[in-house]
Every structure is written in structure tokens, then in C-alpha cells.
């Protein structure tokens, strides 16, 4: 029993949840569209509700009053007809109907009234009002056609010796000028929409400028930004500028520190090299020279990873030229390389950092592949570079680990020339500093595919 009650109670919740999901999927996603909807929708709904209630009442009251007036006029025509039975041409009746009542009256031979006319929904209120009023004012049988040809109402009244046929304008019994109110409401809504659109656009523009500045700063590009707009937007802009100054100050301090460390370490390594140069040639001296050279390469790799090339200025860089240089170096090693380019291969980036990024990926592919392929794709929104090889590749579950600093796979696939395990880590750090990323996947050649995605 409790299970049935639970299912009954949960059914409305599921329906409401489905409706909420359906509505959320169709709601606008942008702040400008949502703000416009918040401003305009209540006004339009309120105007529609007021218009509906007011016009419904207006139509009903006015139509009943006009119908009552028409019914009284019809009753007057009947009374005049019965008052002057000796007038064979009924000229008095026609004169009163035409001049005083704005009606057209004709006398038909006595006969049965037509069958009731199917009522149209457009004039249902008129049918109801006019029929009710005629029933109160006229004792004789009658017939009404509110959808007569043109804009007329036809009324027939069956008398003892004849049938009166009366034509009256529909505007005399029906409130037909209501469109003016709807026109006013539509014009008011358009004016409100125009004003709200103008104001909201001015409020949204500073937010878009702030988002663009944050995006450009995230890509490592120079940002010229000054807070504008509402107080809250200015506050967010000021916070962004303060954050930007702190980040730049931290980068500057780190660069200064690393330059000092680099100078001290190079001084020590230089002394080692001088000492080894003064030593006699021997197997021990040769091994020590190799160790010092390896130490120098590792120190340079560590410093490059820690420095992140943050001091370089972004500029227009031809990616194809960088890959052509790396292609020539690869072919000198005896490894065949093919290259495909789709779209303009130019991007705003830090040239030296971008070259190091691609050199690390190509060097990784050189080490394990016998055939390489470079692909450049520009889709108008981002620059995508594929580095493919036919080497052993990296297992799916370990591809993300390959980007970890100092992490070595079994085949040392992610190590650079200095054997420091920083090649892919440095490459991804450079890509992300440009607002992009690097992903590893299976190559069409059978080995590893390194994909660099950088926003334009």
C-alpha cells in the first residue's frame, strides 16, 4: 500500500522535473537574452491579462447595451407597422426606419421563418446578447442571422398578415472598434521592448569587454582594459585588474629569481667544465664530461619548465614555418615526414614558446616513430596541429600520466633530450598558457597522435 502511495506522489514530481528540463533546454543561455526576457515577459503578460479582462468585460457590456438598443428599434418598427395598417406602401414605416433608426425594412409575404443559422464563434456573444434582448422586446416569432452577407444583421419578424425583414448594420449591435485598444497595447509593448533593449545592451557591453579581457589575459596576450558600466561591473573590472597586477608581479618576481638561480648554476657548471678541460684525457674524465653535459641539459629543462616563458610578448606567428623547420630537422635524421595545411596557418602566440611546444612534441615523435605526419587545421575559431607517428604509442590509461612532471613511462615516451621527464609537461604548460591544451590519442599511422588546440 505504501509503495502505491509513493508512486502516486512521485508521478507529479517526475512530470514537473521533465517540464523543468524541457523548459531549461529552450530558455536562452545568454545574459542579454535572459535579462531581456526578465524585463519584457512580465510586462507583456500583465498587459495581456489586463487587456483580456478589460476587453472581455468591455465587449460584453457594450454588446449587450447595443443589442438592447437594436431590439428596442426592432420593436418600434413592429409597433409602427401595426399602428398604420392602412398604409399600403408602408412609406411612413420605411421613412421612420431609414431616417430615424438607420434600418432597411421590407415587407415579405407571410410564410415560415428560415431554419436557424449555425452560429459563428466570432459572433457568439452578439448572438447571445441580441437573441436575449429580442426575446424580451418582441412577442412575435423572429429569426436572426448575425453573419449575413457583408456587415449587416438580418432580422425577420413573423406577423399575422406578413413578415417584416429588417437589415441593420452590425456595428449598431456589436463593439467593433476594440482593435484600437489592441493596437495601443502592441505599440506600447514595442516601445517598452526598444527601450529595454537599448538599456540592457549598454549594461551587457561592459561585461562582455571584461570577459574578453580575461580571455585575452588567459592566452598570455597584452590586455588594455578599463572598468566601465554599472557599479557592480566596475567592481568586478577593478578586481580583475588587481588580479592581473598580482599575477604579473608574481611572474616578474619568479623570473628574476630564476634568472639568479640560472646564473649561479651555470657558473658552477662552467667551473666544472674548466676543471675537466685542465685534466688529462682519461675514461674517468670523459664520463665526468658526459655527466656535466647531462646536468646542464637537465638544469636548462627544469628552468624552462619553471619559467614558463612568461616574459615573451605575443605576436603573429606562422605555425607552418615552425613545422617546416622541424620537418627539415626530422628528415636530416632519416625519418620521412609529410605535412598538410588547411586554412591560414597564422596565430597570435609567443613565437619561442610555440616553437618549444612543437619541438618537444616532434622530438618525442622522432624518438619512437619511423614515419611522421604533421597536420595544421584552421577552422576560424581555433588552430589545431596534429603530430602523428607510427611508434608504439601510449596505453589509454597512461596518456594523462604522460603529462605529469618528472613522470616516466616504461618506454620513457615523455622524456626530453635531457632525460628529465618534462617534455610533454612543458608542452602542455605552454599550450594552456595560450588558452589551449594538448590531447593524446591513437594515430592513424598506428602510433601516437599529439593534438595541440590553440584559440585564435
N, C-alpha and C positions, 0 to 999 in steps of 0.2 A: 504493500500500500504506500509506504513512504517513498519507494522508488518511483512509483507512478506520479506522486505529487511533485517529486523533484524534477522529473522530466517535463511535467506540465509547466512548472515555474521557470524552467530553464529555456523553454521554447521562445518566449518573448525576448529574453536576453540575447539569444542567438540571432533572432531576426533583427534586433536593434544593432547588434555588433556587425552583421552583414550590411545593414543600411549605412552604418558609420564608415565601414571600409569602402563601400561604393561611393559615398559622398566625398570621402577624403581623396579618393583616386581622381575625382573630377573637379576638385577645388583647385584654383590657381596656386602655383607654387611660389611665385614672385611676391616680394613685399609690396611692390607698387600695385599689383592687381588685387592683392588681399586688402590693402588699405582702402583702395577704391571701392571694393565690394563692401567693406565695413561702413563706409560713409554713405554710399549710394543706396544699398539694398534696404536699410530701414526706412529711408525717406520714400523710396518708391513703394514699398509695402504699405507704409502709413497712408500715402496719398491714394493708393489703390483701394485700401479698406474704407477710407473716408469717402472717396468717390462712389464706391459701390453702395455704401449705406445711404449716403445722401441722395444719389440718383435713384436708387430703388424707392426711397420714400417720396422723392420729388415726382418721379413718373407716376407712382400710384395715386398720390393726392391730386396732381394736376389732371391726370387722365380721368379720374372719377368725376372731378368737377366739370371738365369739358364734356364728358359723356352725359352728365346730368343736364347740362345746358342744351345739348343736341336733342336729348329726349324731350325736354320741355318744348323745343321748337317743333319737333315732330307732332307732339300733342296739340300744339297750336294750329298746325296745318290741318290736322284731323278735325279740330273744332271749327275752323273756318269753312272747311268743306261741308260739314254738317249744318252750319249756320246759314249758308247761302245755297240751298238745293235748287233754287230756280234759275241759277246762272248756268246756262247750258255750256258755255265756253270756259267757264271757271276762270275768267280773266281776273277777277278780284283775288282769287286764291293764288294764281300764278304771280300776280303783281306783288302781293304781300310776301310770298316765298322768295321771289327773286331780289326785291329791293330791301326788305327788312330782315330776312332770315338767311340770305345768301344760299338759297337752296334751289334746286331744279325739280319741279313737280310735274308729273304726267299722270293721266288717268288711264288705267288699263281696264279691259273688260273683266268682269268678275270671273274668277277661276281659282283653282287650288294654288297654294303657295309652293314655290320650288322646294326641293329637298334641302335639308340643312347642308351648309357648305363646310367642308373639312377645315378646321381652324389651323392657321399657321402659328408656329411657336413665336414668331416675331411679333404678332399682334394678339397674343393670348390675353394680355392684360386689357387691351382695348375690347376684345370680345366679351370678356367677363364683365367689365365695367358698363359697357353700352347695353348689353343684354339685361343686366340687372336694373339699370335705370329705365329702360323702355318697359320692362315688366311692371314697374311702379307707376309709370305715367300713362300707359296705354292699356285699355281694357280689351281691345280687339286683337285678334291673332296677327302676328307680324313675322317677318323674315328679314334677317340681316346678313349682308355679305361685306365684311371689312376688307377683303382682299380683292375688291372689284378692280377692273382694268384701270390703270393709271393711278391717280392718288385720290380716288373717290370711295365713298362708302355708299352702298345701295341698301335702302330700307324699303320694304313693301308692307303695307297695312291692308288687311282684308276687311272691307266694309260689306254692308248688306247688298248694295247695288253695284259696287265697283271695287277695284284695287288701286290704292294710291302707291305710286312709285316715286320715291324721293331719293335724289342724289345729293350728297353733301361732301364737301372737302374733308379728307381725313385729318387735316391739321386742326379742324374745328373740334375734334373729339380726342386728339392724341397729341401729347407733348413731343413734338418732333425736332425741337431746337436744342436737344441735350448734347449734341455733338460739340457745341461751343465749350461746354464745361470740360469735355474730354480733350479738346484741342488746347485749352488753357493748361490742363494738367500735364499734357505732353510737352508743351513749350516750357513750363516751369521745370519739369524733370530734365530737359535738355540743358537749360541754363545752369541748374544745380550740378549736373554732370560736368559741364565745361569748366565751371569754377573749381570744383573739387579736383578735376584732372590737372588743372594748371597749378594749384597749390601743392598737390601731392607730388607732382613731377619735380617741383623745386625742393621739396623736402627729401625726396629719394635720391636726387642727384649727388648731394654730399656723401651719402652712404656708399653709393657706387664708386665715387672717387676714392674714398677711404679703402674700400675693398680692392680697387685696382692698385693703390699704393702698396697695400700689404702684399698683394700678389707679386708685384714687381720687386719688392724688397726680398721676398722669399726666393726669387730667382737670382738674387745677387746683383741686381741692376741698380743704377743710381735712381733715387726717388726724389722728386720735387713735389712736396705736398704741404699745404697749409690748411688748418681746420676751418670749415665753414658750415653753415646750416644752423639747425636748432641747437639749444644749449647742450642737450644730451649727446648729439652728434659731434659737437665741438669738443666735448669732454672725452669722447672716445678717440677723436683725432689727436688730441693732446697726449692721451695715454699711449697711442701708437708712436708718436714722435719721441716721447720719453723712452719707450722700449727700444726704439731704433737707435737712439743715442747710447743707451746702455750696452746694446749688442755691439755696436761699432767700437765703443770704448773697450769692451772685453776682448774683441778681436784684435784691436790695436795693442793692448797690453800683452795678449798671448803672443802676437807676432814679435813684439820687442823682446819678450822673454826667450822665445825660441831662437831668435837671431843671436842672442847672447850665448845660449846653450850650444847652438851650432858652431859659433866661433870658438868656444872653449874646446869642444870635442874635436874639431878639425885641427886645432893647434896641437892637441895631444897626438892625434893620428899622424900629423906631419912630423912630429918628433920621432915617432916610431919608425916612419919611413926613412928619415935621415940616419937614424941609428942602424937600420938594416942596410942602408946603402954603404955605410962605412965598414960593415962586417964582410969577412971573406965569403966567397961563394961556397955554399955547402947545402946539403939536403935540408938541414935544420933551418938555415936562413931562407931557403925557397919556401918551405912550409909556413914560416912565420910571415913572409911577404903575402902569401895567399890568404892567410888569416887576417892580416891587416886590411887587405883589399876587400875581403868579405865584410869585415867590420865596418869599413867606410860605406859600402853599399847599404848595409842594414841601417846604419845611422841616418843616411840620407832618406831611406824609405820611412823610418819612424818619424823623422822631422816633417817629411812631406805629408804624412797622414795626419799628424798633429796640427800642422799649419793650415791645411785645407785650402791653400791657395786663395785665402780670403782677401788679400790685398790687391788682386788683379782687377782691372776695370773691364766691364763687359763691352764688346763691340761686335760688329757684323763679322761672322766667321764662316768661311766656306768649308763645309764638312767634307765635300768631295776632295778638296785639295789635301786635307789632312789624311784621308784614307788613301789617296794616290801615293803619298809619301810612304805610308805604312805598307801599301801594296808593293811598291818597288823594293823596300827592305825585305819583305817576305819572299819575293821572287829571287832576290840575291841569295837567300838561304836555300834555294832549290825547291821551294814549295809553290805550286801553281795557285793563282788567285784569280777569281772572276769578280766583277763589280757591276751592279745595276743601280741606276738612279731614276727615280720617278718624282718629278716636281723640282722646284728650285732648292738646291742643297745649301741654303744660306740661313744662318740662325744667329741671333744676338746672344753671345756667350763669352766667357773668359777664354781666350784662344789657348793659352798654355795649359790651363786646367782641362779643357776639352781634349787637347792633344794627348795629355797624360791619361785621361779616361780611356780613350780609344786605343792608345798604345798598350795599356795594361790588358785590355780585352784581347787585342790582336796577339800580344806576346803570349797570353795564356793559350790561345788557339794554335799558335806556331809550335808551342812545346809539345802538343799531343796530336795535332792533325797533319795529314799528308796532303790535304786539299782544303782550301779556304774559299769562302764566298762572302763578299760584302754587299749589303743592300741598303740603299737610302730611300726613304719614303717621306714625302711632304704632303700631308692631306689638308693643308691650310690652317690647321689648329695645332699640330704638333709635328716634330721631326722624329722619325723612328729610324734607327740604324740596327740592322741585324748583322751579327758576326757569326758565321756558321763554319763548323769544321767537321771532319769525318773521324774524329778521335773516339776514345772510349766513352766519353760523356760522364755525367754525374747522376747517381741514382736520385729519383724524385724526392725521397725523404731526406736527402742530404744537401739539396740545392740551396736551401736557405742558410744552412750552416756554412756554406762556402763563403758567404759574405761576412762572417764573423771575424774580427781582427785576430791575428795570430793563430787562427784555426787551420789545421792541416788535414786534408783528406788523406785516405790511404795512398792515393796516387799523387798527392801534393798538387792537385789540379789548380788550386787557387793561390799558389805561391808565385811571387815575382822573382825577378832575376837575383835579388839579394837573399832569397830563401827566407823571407820574413813572414810570409803568410798574410801579406797586406794588399796584394794586387787587386783582388775583387773588392775588398773593403774600401780601398782608396777610390776605386772607380765608382762604386755606389755612393760614397760620400760626395764626390764631385757632382754626380748626376742629381742627387737630392738637393744639393746647394743651388742648382739651377732650376729647381721646381719639378724635376723629373724623377726617373727611377730606372733601375735595371732589373730585368727578369731573366731567369734561366729556363730553357725548355729543350726539348729534343729537336735536333736539327734535321731538316730534310735530307742532309748528306749522311745522316746516321749517327752523328756525334752530338755535340753540344751547340745550342744556339743561345747567344747572349743578345738580348734585345734592349737597346737604350731608347727611352722615350723622353723627349725634352719639349716643353711647351714653347711655341714661337713667341 
